[in-house]
Amino acid sequence: MMELTEALVANLQEKAHVPSVPLAGMIRAAKNDAVDFAQFIIQDGYLDRDTAGELLASQLNRTYVNLSKTLFQDEMVSLLTGEIAQRYRAIPLYHLGDAVTVAMVAPNDPQVVAALENLLMKPISPVFCFKDEIDSAIKVNYQSAQHVDELATSFDLKVFQAGELSDAALAKLIDSKPLVELGDSIILLALKERASDIHIEPKRNEVVVRFRIDGDLVDRLFLPKEMALPLTSRYKISSGLDITERRKPQDGRLSFVLPMKTLDLRVSSLPVMHGEKVVMRILGSLYTSAILNLDKLDFSPEVLRPFKTILKYQQGILFVTGPTGSGKSTTLYAALNFINTRDINIVTIEDPVEYDVPTLNQVMVNDKAGRGFKEVLRSVLRQDPDAILVGEIRDTETARIAAQAALTGHLVLATLHTNDAIQATTRLLEMGVERFIVAPSIIGVLGQRLVKRLCEHCKTEHRPDPEELRQYFYWREGAELPVFYTGSGCEHCGGSGYAGRVGIHEFLKVTPQIRDAILRDSNYDEILGIAVRQGFHNLRYDGFKKALRGLTSLEEVIRATASLEDY
């Protein structure tokens, strides 16, 4: 246990600015444990994990490792069994030089260090990590497709015949420990592989489990066809759905509890030819902190500067546009963090709430309970808000209330489904909001997409053919070819050449000239022309710049922006 000293409390307090009353309560609850004290500060939203972890690690003369930003080499993880890793609260990360870097709760415990070196038969380089991070990492990283297969084949498949399995027998089966473990293991494997969605697809001869990873669906598991009904029913009952209703689509939500945090999954069931298909969207991320930072989201400076400027306005609507899964919620929460201080009241209205942030007032809509976006938004306006996040503007009335709120001294942040930033200027008009309300209320629009990020381990330089470049760039014959990059594929990225995703953006600041154009009922091309003359650049432009920086490939930018009109 790391002792909680007055000096350490002072160091953490200097960064966190915790008021005296909650501070005293945290000190008492921590019972002289510095790590527990730091976690109370993190949980209450006063400090992010990186800052707290670095402060604690400095007391130990060690380094703090954020597990969301580090590399787990499977061959290193496998050097310890899950049981031993849990016993020592330690997990191997990667091999560097002669030593294995190991994340530990107690990196300065000589007995634990010696035991791990004997087990690994290599010298170790201990780094500090929080207990809940280690426990979650162990639970996730010791999952494998082989383990899931072993669980699936351990069942007596004869009792799973759909025609012979009564509803009562099914209800008993889906609460059995083996089936619960199988269902959880599939989710844990998806978390290990950083999937955004899990698809359970009954086919004629098997059940196919697919993960959406970096935007692509990948076949990951093939289970016996007899598993279809029990497995889909397990997920349905966990998300509050009716397991006896198999002829109609249903939507629900389940909570998946891990030591570090509870993850929410949005669940959808759909009757298909050979049973019910279940799709689960993983909301948020296991490791992502709720305190997101705009400066760490790979914005280009020419987009980030005006975006931050607009966020400092005290009234108006700021839209973030893009398709489902384009990172809009992440951007909006980073924007809220940028403006969030103790002297303002921020309320979010979402469906669902994707990040739990203690310092915000967060409301989840519930249409069935009569608590839709427009109803909640009306109530929120009576709660003396300074800034309001509206998860999605879906109907005319919500759009009109949000626009009027923006004109009466509130900063409103909202998402809108349009192809690009320019279209957002007229979308509210199409929804039926009056022109004299729309024009003065919109202050800016951020459009974004996600593209695949090149793997840092196999990224290599690439000079495209001049004929290819002429399709997208003004090209002078004889000029030196610019350097782009491509991924050759390696063990770290599964041979794809990509690992993770990065955003590409366009930002439209709504100037007086653009407001006048909206009032004059100008069309898309006219508004675009004004914006371009004022320095607006589109998504593809930003994507090409990031390709030149080596964050993504030229081919990936072209693919992601192919459906957008060139300008």
Salt bridges, closest charged atoms under 4 A:
ASP36 OD1 - LYS131 NZ 3.01
ASP50 OD2 - LYS69 NZ 2.77
ASP132 OD2 - ARG49 NH2 2.65
GLU133 OE2 - ARG49 NH1 3.12
ASP135 OD1 - ARG89 NE 2.78
ASP167 OD1 - ARG246 NH2 3.16
ASP175 OD1 - ARG234 NH1 3.27
GLU181 OE2 - HIS147 NE2 3.79
GLU193 OE2 - ARG220 NH2 2.57
ASP197 OD2 - ARG281 NE 2.55
GLU201 OE2 - HIS199 ND1 3.69
GLU201 OE1 - LYS203 NZ 3.61
GLU201 OE2 - ARG210 NH2 3.06
GLU201 OE2 - LYS277 NZ 3.20
ASP216 OD2 - LYS452 NZ 2.27
ASP219 OD1 - ARG210 NE 3.99
GLU245 OE2 - ARG247 NE 3.85
ASP264 OD2 - ARG253 NH2 2.61
GLU276 OE1 - LYS236 NZ 2.98
ASP295 OD1 - LYS308 NZ 2.68
ASP298 OD2 - ARG453 NH2 2.61
GLU302 OE2 - LYS545 NZ 2.16
ASP351 OD2 - ARG394 NH2 3.14
GLU375 OE2 - LYS374 NZ 3.86
GLU392 OE1 - ARG394 NE 3.47
GLU392 OE2 - HIS417 NE2 3.55
GLU397 OE2 - ARG378 NH2 1.84
GLU430 OE1 - ARG427 NH1 3.61
GLU434 OE1 - ARG400 NE 3.28
GLU456 OE2 - LYS459 NZ 3.38
GLU467 OE2 - ARG470 NH1 2.47
GLU477 OE1 - ARG470 NH2 2.37
GLU491 OE2 - HIS492 NE2 3.77
ASP521 OD1 - ARG435 NH2 3.18
ASP542 OD2 - HIS505 ND1 3.92
ASP542 OD2 - LYS546 NZ 3.13
GLU555 OE2 - HIS462 NE2 3.81
GLU556 OE2 - ARG559 NH2 2.57
ASP566 OD1 - ARG540 NH1 3.17
